[in-house]
Amino acid sequence: MKLINEVLNKIEELGQSKSADLLANGLASACNSNYKISLLDIAVSLDTSNKKLVKRLSEITQEEDYSNASQDHALTWLRQRKYII
């Protein structure tokens, strides 16, 4: 999925930062309902472009190339890099 790839690339670009952690948790939440994020943290900590990514993640099923396999891949990627457990 293009959106998931955009978010993964942005997380890598941000490195070890609060913004990267928030995007990672937002992505995890978009892929599995067991993960949660704080909207207050998003509002306070992310810049406009990253907030737009989170907004798109909140509507992930509306993406043209929506794919459960891509969601599974994203969760694996996040676990391997210790963003999520």
Biopython code that builds the backbone (N, CA, C, O; Angstrom):
import numpy as np
from Bio.PDB.StructureBuilder import StructureBuilder

atoms = [
    (1, "MET", "N", (0.833, -1.185, 0.000)),
    (1, "MET", "CA", (0.000, 0.000, 0.000)),
    (1, "MET", "C", (0.877, 1.248, 0.000)),
    (1, "MET", "O", (1.866, 1.334, 0.728)),
    (2, "LYS", "N", (0.499, 2.196, -0.819)),
    (2, "LYS", "CA", (1.262, 3.442, -0.906)),
    (2, "LYS", "C", (1.303, 4.177, 0.428)),
    (2, "LYS", "O", (2.359, 4.655, 0.841)),
    (3, "LEU", "N", (0.169, 4.271, 1.096)),
    (3, "LEU", "CA", (0.116, 4.987, 2.370)),
    (3, "LEU", "C", (1.042, 4.346, 3.400)),
    (3, "LEU", "O", (1.806, 5.044, 4.066)),
    (4, "ILE", "N", (0.978, 3.044, 3.532)),
    (4, "ILE", "CA", (1.838, 2.361, 4.499)),
    (4, "ILE", "C", (3.298, 2.604, 4.165)),
    (4, "ILE", "O", (4.101, 2.866, 5.060)),
    (5, "ASN", "N", (3.652, 2.523, 2.898)),
    (5, "ASN", "CA", (5.039, 2.785, 2.503)),
    (5, "ASN", "C", (5.449, 4.213, 2.829)),
    (5, "ASN", "O", (6.573, 4.447, 3.275)),
    (6, "GLU", "N", (4.555, 5.170, 2.612)),
    (6, "GLU", "CA", (4.847, 6.565, 2.962)),
    (6, "GLU", "C", (5.134, 6.702, 4.448)),
    (6, "GLU", "O", (6.085, 7.374, 4.848)),
    (7, "VAL", "N", (4.313, 6.064, 5.257)),
    (7, "VAL", "CA", (4.476, 6.173, 6.708)),
    (7, "VAL", "C", (5.762, 5.480, 7.154)),
    (7, "VAL", "O", (6.502, 6.029, 7.970)),
    (8, "LEU", "N", (6.039, 4.297, 6.637)),
    (8, "LEU", "CA", (7.275, 3.603, 7.002)),
    (8, "LEU", "C", (8.497, 4.431, 6.616)),
    (8, "LEU", "O", (9.451, 4.528, 7.387)),
    (9, "ASN", "N", (8.472, 5.021, 5.436)),
    (9, "ASN", "CA", (9.588, 5.872, 5.007)),
    (9, "ASN", "C", (9.739, 7.082, 5.915)),
    (9, "ASN", "O", (10.859, 7.469, 6.248)),
    (10, "LYS", "N", (8.633, 7.680, 6.316)),
    (10, "LYS", "CA", (8.674, 8.848, 7.199)),
    (10, "LYS", "C", (9.226, 8.458, 8.567)),
    (10, "LYS", "O", (10.005, 9.207, 9.156)),
    (11, "ILE", "N", (8.832, 7.299, 9.073)),
    (11, "ILE", "CA", (9.348, 6.826, 10.361)),
    (11, "ILE", "C", (10.867, 6.673, 10.283)),
    (11, "ILE", "O", (11.584, 7.108, 11.183)),
    (12, "GLU", "N", (11.352, 6.056, 9.211)),
    (12, "GLU", "CA", (12.802, 5.906, 9.036)),
    (12, "GLU", "C", (13.485, 7.263, 8.953)),
    (12, "GLU", "O", (14.542, 7.465, 9.552)),
    (13, "GLU", "N", (12.897, 8.181, 8.226)),
    (13, "GLU", "CA", (13.453, 9.522, 8.057)),
    (13, "GLU", "C", (13.554, 10.256, 9.398)),
    (13, "GLU", "O", (14.529, 10.964, 9.651)),
    (14, "LEU", "N", (12.555, 10.084, 10.245)),
    (14, "LEU", "CA", (12.520, 10.776, 11.535)),
    (14, "LEU", "C", (13.474, 10.171, 12.559)),
    (14, "LEU", "O", (13.825, 10.824, 13.542)),
    (15, "GLY", "N", (13.898, 8.924, 12.334)),
    (15, "GLY", "CA", (14.829, 8.286, 13.262)),
    (15, "GLY", "C", (14.211, 8.056, 14.628)),
    (15, "GLY", "O", (12.999, 7.880, 14.753)),
    (16, "GLN", "N", (15.045, 8.059, 15.640)),
    (16, "GLN", "CA", (14.586, 7.824, 17.010)),
    (16, "GLN", "C", (14.062, 9.124, 17.596)),
    (16, "GLN", "O", (14.798, 9.868, 18.244)),
    (17, "SER", "N", (12.793, 9.389, 17.365)),
    (17, "SER", "CA", (12.183, 10.630, 17.845)),
    (17, "SER", "C", (10.757, 10.350, 18.307)),
    (17, "SER", "O", (10.177, 9.310, 17.995)),
    (18, "LYS", "N", (10.214, 11.291, 19.050)),
    (18, "LYS", "CA", (8.826, 11.154, 19.500)),
    (18, "LYS", "C", (7.879, 11.106, 18.303)),
    (18, "LYS", "O", (6.900, 10.359, 18.309)),
    (19, "SER", "N", (8.172, 11.904, 17.281)),
    (19, "SER", "CA", (7.323, 11.906, 16.085)),
    (19, "SER", "C", (7.320, 10.541, 15.415)),
    (19, "SER", "O", (6.270, 10.060, 14.988)),
    (20, "ALA", "N", (8.491, 9.913, 15.321)),
    (20, "ALA", "CA", (8.572, 8.576, 14.725)),
    (20, "ALA", "C", (7.763, 7.582, 15.548)),
    (20, "ALA", "O", (7.045, 6.750, 14.992)),
    (21, "ASP", "N", (7.877, 7.666, 16.876)),
    (21, "ASP", "CA", (7.117, 6.766, 17.748)),
    (21, "ASP", "C", (5.613, 6.960, 17.577)),
    (21, "ASP", "O", (4.859, 5.988, 17.529)),
    (22, "LEU", "N", (5.180, 8.212, 17.485)),
    (22, "LEU", "CA", (3.751, 8.487, 17.311)),
    (22, "LEU", "C", (3.244, 7.966, 15.970)),
    (22, "LEU", "O", (2.170, 7.369, 15.899)),
    (23, "LEU", "N", (4.011, 8.189, 14.913)),
    (23, "LEU", "CA", (3.603, 7.664, 13.603)),
    (23, "LEU", "C", (3.576, 6.139, 13.619)),
    (23, "LEU", "O", (2.669, 5.524, 13.057)),
    (24, "ALA", "N", (4.567, 5.534, 14.261)),
    (24, "ALA", "CA", (4.611, 4.074, 14.350)),
    (24, "ALA", "C", (3.381, 3.542, 15.077)),
    (24, "ALA", "O", (2.773, 2.562, 14.645)),
    (25, "ASN", "N", (3.022, 4.182, 16.169)),
    (25, "ASN", "CA", (1.839, 3.740, 16.912)),
    (25, "ASN", "C", (0.554, 4.028, 16.155)),
    (25, "ASN", "O", (-0.408, 3.266, 16.250)),
    (26, "GLY", "N", (0.530, 5.117, 15.409)),
    (26, "GLY", "CA", (-0.625, 5.403, 14.563)),
    (26, "GLY", "C", (-0.791, 4.353, 13.481)),
    (26, "GLY", "O", (-1.902, 3.907, 13.196)),
    (27, "LEU", "N", (0.331, 3.961, 12.879)),
    (27, "LEU", "CA", (0.292, 2.920, 11.857)),
    (27, "LEU", "C", (-0.155, 1.595, 12.467)),
    (27, "LEU", "O", (-0.996, 0.899, 11.898)),
    (28, "ALA", "N", (0.401, 1.249, 13.615)),
    (28, "ALA", "CA", (-0.001, 0.001, 14.275)),
    (28, "ALA", "C", (-1.498, 0.006, 14.571)),
    (28, "ALA", "O", (-2.176, -1.004, 14.383)),
    (29, "SER", "N", (-2.005, 1.135, 15.029)),
    (29, "SER", "CA", (-3.430, 1.261, 15.334)),
    (29, "SER", "C", (-4.292, 1.110, 14.084)),
    (29, "SER", "O", (-5.393, 0.563, 14.144)),
    (30, "ALA", "N", (-3.789, 1.596, 12.958)),
    (30, "ALA", "CA", (-4.524, 1.469, 11.694)),
    (30, "ALA", "C", (-4.507, 0.035, 11.168)),
    (30, "ALA", "O", (-5.335, -0.344, 10.340)),
    (31, "CYS", "N", (-3.555, -0.751, 11.660)),
    (31, "CYS", "CA", (-3.419, -2.127, 11.184)),
    (31, "CYS", "C", (-4.055, -3.158, 12.108)),
    (31, "CYS", "O", (-4.387, -4.262, 11.676)),
    (32, "ASN", "N", (-4.228, -2.795, 13.394)),
    (32, "ASN", "CA", (-4.754, -3.747, 14.360)),
    (32, "ASN", "C", (-5.385, -2.979, 15.514)),
    (32, "ASN", "O", (-4.767, -2.071, 16.071)),
    (33, "SER", "N", (-6.594, -3.335, 15.868)),
    (33, "SER", "CA", (-7.333, -2.589, 16.895)),
    (33, "SER", "C", (-6.772, -2.770, 18.305)),
    (33, "SER", "O", (-7.234, -2.103, 19.231)),
    (34, "ASN", "N", (-5.804, -3.642, 18.492)),
    (34, "ASN", "CA", (-5.174, -3.800, 19.803)),
    (34, "ASN", "C", (-4.228, -2.650, 20.141)),
    (34, "ASN", "O", (-3.839, -2.489, 21.298)),
    (35, "TYR", "N", (-3.859, -1.854, 19.145)),
    (35, "TYR", "CA", (-2.943, -0.730, 19.360)),
    (35, "TYR", "C", (-3.738, 0.566, 19.415)),
    (35, "TYR", "O", (-4.693, 0.755, 18.661)),
    (36, "LYS", "N", (-3.336, 1.448, 20.310)),
    (36, "LYS", "CA", (-4.050, 2.718, 20.515)),
    (36, "LYS", "C", (-3.070, 3.886, 20.442)),
    (36, "LYS", "O", (-1.874, 3.725, 20.686)),
    (37, "ILE", "N", (-3.592, 5.062, 20.103)),
    (37, "ILE", "CA", (-2.791, 6.283, 20.108)),
    (37, "ILE", "C", (-3.571, 7.389, 20.806)),
    (37, "ILE", "O", (-4.797, 7.342, 20.905)),
    (38, "SER", "N", (-2.842, 8.371, 21.281)),
    (38, "SER", "CA", (-3.457, 9.527, 21.925)),
    (38, "SER", "C", (-3.610, 10.648, 20.905)),
    (38, "SER", "O", (-2.627, 11.111, 20.327)),
    (39, "LEU", "N", (-4.830, 11.072, 20.691)),
    (39, "LEU", "CA", (-5.063, 12.189, 19.775)),
    (39, "LEU", "C", (-4.440, 13.474, 20.309)),
    (39, "LEU", "O", (-4.011, 14.325, 19.530)),
    (40, "LEU", "N", (-4.387, 13.618, 21.625)),
    (40, "LEU", "CA", (-3.743, 14.794, 22.209)),
    (40, "LEU", "C", (-2.254, 14.806, 21.865)),
    (40, "LEU", "O", (-1.714, 15.848, 21.491)),
    (41, "ASP", "N", (-1.590, 13.660, 21.988)),
    (41, "ASP", "CA", (-0.171, 13.586, 21.621)),
    (41, "ASP", "C", (0.032, 13.913, 20.147)),
    (41, "ASP", "O", (0.985, 14.604, 19.786)),
    (42, "ILE", "N", (-0.860, 13.421, 19.298)),
    (42, "ILE", "CA", (-0.782, 13.716, 17.863)),
    (42, "ILE", "C", (-0.916, 15.220, 17.649)),
    (42, "ILE", "O", (-0.127, 15.817, 16.917)),
    (43, "ALA", "N", (-1.908, 15.828, 18.282)),
    (43, "ALA", "CA", (-2.174, 17.259, 18.104)),
    (43, "ALA", "C", (-1.009, 18.122, 18.575)),
    (43, "ALA", "O", (-0.687, 19.132, 17.950)),
    (44, "VAL", "N", (-0.387, 17.729, 19.659)),
    (44, "VAL", "CA", (0.673, 18.539, 20.257)),
    (44, "VAL", "C", (2.029, 18.302, 19.598)),
    (44, "VAL", "O", (2.823, 19.234, 19.470)),
    (45, "SER", "N", (2.302, 17.077, 19.181)),
    (45, "SER", "CA", (3.666, 16.708, 18.807)),
    (45, "SER", "C", (3.961, 16.628, 17.318)),
    (45, "SER", "O", (5.119, 16.757, 16.920)),
    (46, "LEU", "N", (2.955, 16.419, 16.488)),
    (46, "LEU", "CA", (3.232, 16.231, 15.062)),
    (46, "LEU", "C", (3.023, 17.512, 14.274)),
    (46, "LEU", "O", (2.160, 18.330, 14.594)),
    (47, "ASP", "N", (3.839, 17.666, 13.231)),
    (47, "ASP", "CA", (3.642, 18.804, 12.335)),
    (47, "ASP", "C", (2.486, 18.494, 11.384)),
    (47, "ASP", "O", (1.948, 17.387, 11.386)),
    (48, "THR", "N", (2.120, 19.464, 10.588)),
    (48, "THR", "CA", (0.941, 19.340, 9.724)),
    (48, "THR", "C", (1.031, 18.155, 8.770)),
    (48, "THR", "O", (0.051, 17.429, 8.602)),
    (49, "SER", "N", (2.177, 17.944, 8.147)),
    (49, "SER", "CA", (2.286, 16.851, 7.174)),
    (49, "SER", "C", (2.137, 15.490, 7.847)),
    (49, "SER", "O", (1.530, 14.582, 7.278)),
    (50, "ASN", "N", (2.678, 15.340, 9.041)),
    (50, "ASN", "CA", (2.544, 14.063, 9.745)),
    (50, "ASN", "C", (1.136, 13.866, 10.297)),
    (50, "ASN", "O", (0.655, 12.736, 10.373)),
    (51, "LYS", "N", (0.474, 14.950, 10.681)),
    (51, "LYS", "CA", (-0.931, 14.848, 11.093)),
    (51, "LYS", "C", (-1.788, 14.382, 9.921)),
    (51, "LYS", "O", (-2.730, 13.610, 10.100)),
    (52, "LYS", "N", (-1.457, 14.854, 8.722)),
    (52, "LYS", "CA", (-2.203, 14.421, 7.535)),
    (52, "LYS", "C", (-2.025, 12.927, 7.299)),
    (52, "LYS", "O", (-2.968, 12.245, 6.896)),
    (53, "LEU", "N", (-0.818, 12.411, 7.546)),
    (53, "LEU", "CA", (-0.598, 10.971, 7.412)),
    (53, "LEU", "C", (-1.461, 10.202, 8.413)),
    (53, "LEU", "O", (-2.065, 9.188, 8.065)),
    (54, "VAL", "N", (-1.518, 10.683, 9.650)),
    (54, "VAL", "CA", (-2.338, 10.023, 10.667)),
    (54, "VAL", "C", (-3.814, 10.078, 10.275)),
    (54, "VAL", "O", (-4.544, 9.104, 10.462)),
    (55, "LYS", "N", (-4.248, 11.202, 9.737)),
    (55, "LYS", "CA", (-5.648, 11.306, 9.284)),
    (55, "LYS", "C", (-5.934, 10.274, 8.200)),
    (55, "LYS", "O", (-6.970, 9.608, 8.226)),
    (56, "ARG", "N", (-5.011, 10.143, 7.244)),
    (56, "ARG", "CA", (-5.193, 9.130, 6.199)),
    (56, "ARG", "C", (-5.209, 7.730, 6.797)),
    (56, "ARG", "O", (-5.983, 6.875, 6.367)),
    (57, "LEU", "N", (-4.352, 7.495, 7.792)),
    (57, "LEU", "CA", (-4.350, 6.186, 8.453)),
    (57, "LEU", "C", (-5.689, 5.905, 9.119)),
    (57, "LEU", "O", (-6.129, 4.757, 9.172)),
    (58, "SER", "N", (-6.339, 6.948, 9.627)),
    (58, "SER", "CA", (-7.633, 6.754, 10.289)),
    (58, "SER", "C", (-8.713, 6.315, 9.304)),
    (58, "SER", "O", (-9.768, 5.824, 9.704)),
    (59, "GLU", "N", (-8.443, 6.494, 8.029)),
    (59, "GLU", "CA", (-9.384, 6.084, 6.982)),
    (59, "GLU", "C", (-8.734, 5.075, 6.036)),
    (59, "GLU", "O", (-9.012, 5.066, 4.837)),
    (60, "ILE", "N", (-7.866, 4.225, 6.588)),
    (60, "ILE", "CA", (-7.042, 3.321, 5.782)),
    (60, "ILE", "C", (-7.873, 2.422, 4.864)),
    (60, "ILE", "O", (-7.431, 2.094, 3.763)),
    (61, "THR", "N", (-9.052, 2.025, 5.297)),
    (61, "THR", "CA", (-9.861, 1.123, 4.466)),
    (61, "THR", "C", (-10.387, 1.810, 3.211)),
    (61, "THR", "O", (-10.869, 1.143, 2.295)),
    (62, "GLN", "N", (-10.300, 3.128, 3.161)),
    (62, "GLN", "CA", (-10.755, 3.867, 1.983)),
    (62, "GLN", "C", (-9.654, 4.028, 0.935)),
    (62, "GLN", "O", (-9.915, 4.497, -0.173)),
    (63, "GLU", "N", (-8.424, 3.640, 1.282)),
    (63, "GLU", "CA", (-7.319, 3.746, 0.329)),
    (63, "GLU", "C", (-7.578, 2.803, -0.849)),
    (63, "GLU", "O", (-8.045, 1.677, -0.674)),
    (64, "GLU", "N", (-7.267, 3.281, -2.030)),
    (64, "GLU", "CA", (-7.527, 2.521, -3.257)),
    (64, "GLU", "C", (-6.838, 1.156, -3.253)),
    (64, "GLU", "O", (-7.392, 0.177, -3.752)),
    (65, "ASP", "N", (-5.635, 1.095, -2.692)),
    (65, "ASP", "CA", (-4.868, -0.151, -2.704)),
    (65, "ASP", "C", (-4.864, -0.847, -1.337)),
    (65, "ASP", "O", (-3.901, -1.530, -0.988)),
    (66, "TYR", "N", (-5.943, -0.670, -0.567)),
    (66, "TYR", "CA", (-6.070, -1.270, 0.766)),
    (66, "TYR", "C", (-5.756, -2.762, 0.721)),
    (66, "TYR", "O", (-6.233, -3.490, -0.150)),
    (67, "SER", "N", (-4.931, -3.202, 1.693)),
    (67, "SER", "CA", (-4.502, -4.597, 1.689)),
    (67, "SER", "C", (-4.193, -5.073, 3.103)),
    (67, "SER", "O", (-3.389, -4.461, 3.807)),
    (68, "ASN", "N", (-4.832, -6.165, 3.516)),
    (68, "ASN", "CA", (-4.521, -6.765, 4.815)),
    (68, "ASN", "C", (-3.087, -7.280, 4.854)),
    (68, "ASN", "O", (-2.434, -7.219, 5.896)),
    (69, "ALA", "N", (-2.599, -7.781, 3.738)),
    (69, "ALA", "CA", (-1.219, -8.272, 3.684)),
    (69, "ALA", "C", (-0.233, -7.137, 3.955)),
    (69, "ALA", "O", (0.770, -7.336, 4.641)),
    (70, "SER", "N", (-0.509, -5.963, 3.427)),
    (70, "SER", "CA", (0.354, -4.804, 3.680)),
    (70, "SER", "C", (0.304, -4.405, 5.151)),
    (70, "SER", "O", (1.316, -4.003, 5.726)),
    (71, "GLN", "N", (-0.866, -4.517, 5.750)),
    (71, "GLN", "CA", (-0.988, -4.211, 7.177)),
    (71, "GLN", "C", (-0.158, -5.201, 8.003)),
    (71, "GLN", "O", (0.534, -4.801, 8.939)),
    (72, "ASP", "N", (-0.227, -6.471, 7.661)),
    (72, "ASP", "CA", (0.574, -7.480, 8.362)),
    (72, "ASP", "C", (2.061, -7.194, 8.207)),
    (72, "ASP", "O", (2.824, -7.297, 9.168)),
    (73, "HIS", "N", (2.468, -6.833, 6.994)),
    (73, "HIS", "CA", (3.874, -6.493, 6.743)),
    (73, "HIS", "C", (4.299, -5.307, 7.602)),
    (73, "HIS", "O", (5.388, -5.315, 8.176)),
    (74, "ALA", "N", (3.451, -4.293, 7.695)),
    (74, "ALA", "CA", (3.772, -3.104, 8.486)),
    (74, "ALA", "C", (3.945, -3.465, 9.958)),
    (74, "ALA", "O", (4.882, -2.992, 10.602)),
    (75, "LEU", "N", (3.065, -4.288, 10.494)),
    (75, "LEU", "CA", (3.182, -4.695, 11.893)),
    (75, "LEU", "C", (4.477, -5.467, 12.136)),
    (75, "LEU", "O", (5.140, -5.262, 13.153)),
    (76, "THR", "N", (4.834, -6.340, 11.221)),
    (76, "THR", "CA", (6.099, -7.077, 11.336)),
    (76, "THR", "C", (7.274, -6.119, 11.324)),
    (76, "THR", "O", (8.190, -6.250, 12.135)),
    (77, "TRP", "N", (7.259, -5.155, 10.410)),
    (77, "TRP", "CA", (8.322, -4.150, 10.295)),
    (77, "TRP", "C", (8.450, -3.370, 11.603)),
    (77, "TRP", "O", (9.558, -3.163, 12.098)),
    (78, "LEU", "N", (7.330, -2.944, 12.157)),
    (78, "LEU", "CA", (7.343, -2.174, 13.407)),
    (78, "LEU", "C", (7.855, -3.016, 14.577)),
    (78, "LEU", "O", (8.585, -2.508, 15.428)),
    (79, "ARG", "N", (7.484, -4.287, 14.626)),
    (79, "ARG", "CA", (7.960, -5.166, 15.705)),
    (79, "ARG", "C", (9.463, -5.407, 15.594)),
    (79, "ARG", "O", (10.179, -5.369, 16.595)),
    (80, "GLN", "N", (9.932, -5.651, 14.388)),
    (80, "GLN", "CA", (11.358, -5.912, 14.186)),
    (80, "GLN", "C", (12.218, -4.727, 14.620)),
    (80, "GLN", "O", (13.358, -4.908, 15.050)),
    (81, "ARG", "N", (11.682, -3.540, 14.510)),
    (81, "ARG", "CA", (12.426, -2.332, 14.869)),
    (81, "ARG", "C", (12.070, -1.826, 16.266)),
    (81, "ARG", "O", (12.462, -0.730, 16.667)),
    (82, "LYS", "N", (11.320, -2.647, 16.992)),
    (82, "LYS", "CA", (10.980, -2.379, 18.399)),
    (82, "LYS", "C", (10.117, -1.135, 18.618)),
    (82, "LYS", "O", (10.149, -0.547, 19.699)),
    (83, "TYR", "N", (9.347, -0.728, 17.607)),
    (83, "TYR", "CA", (8.394, 0.364, 17.798)),
    (83, "TYR", "C", (7.161, -0.124, 18.547)),
    (83, "TYR", "O", (6.516, 0.637, 19.269)),
    (84, "ILE", "N", (6.843, -1.406, 18.364)),
    (84, "ILE", "CA", (5.705, -2.020, 19.051)),
    (84, "ILE", "C", (6.125, -3.392, 19.561)),
    (84, "ILE", "O", (7.146, -3.944, 19.151)),
    (85, "ILE", "N", (5.322, -3.918, 20.452)),
    (85, "ILE", "CA", (5.588, -5.265, 20.993)),
    (85, "ILE", "C", (4.653, -6.248, 20.324)),
    (85, "ILE", "O", (4.696, -7.442, 20.622)),
]
sb = StructureBuilder()
sb.init_structure("model")
sb.init_model(0)
sb.init_chain("A")
sb.init_seg("    ")
for serial, (resi, resn, name, xyz) in enumerate(atoms, 1):
    if name == "N":
        sb.init_residue(resn, " ", resi, " ")
    sb.init_atom(name, np.array(xyz, "f"), 0.0, 1.0, " ", f" {name:<3s}", serial, name[0])
structure = sb.get_structure()
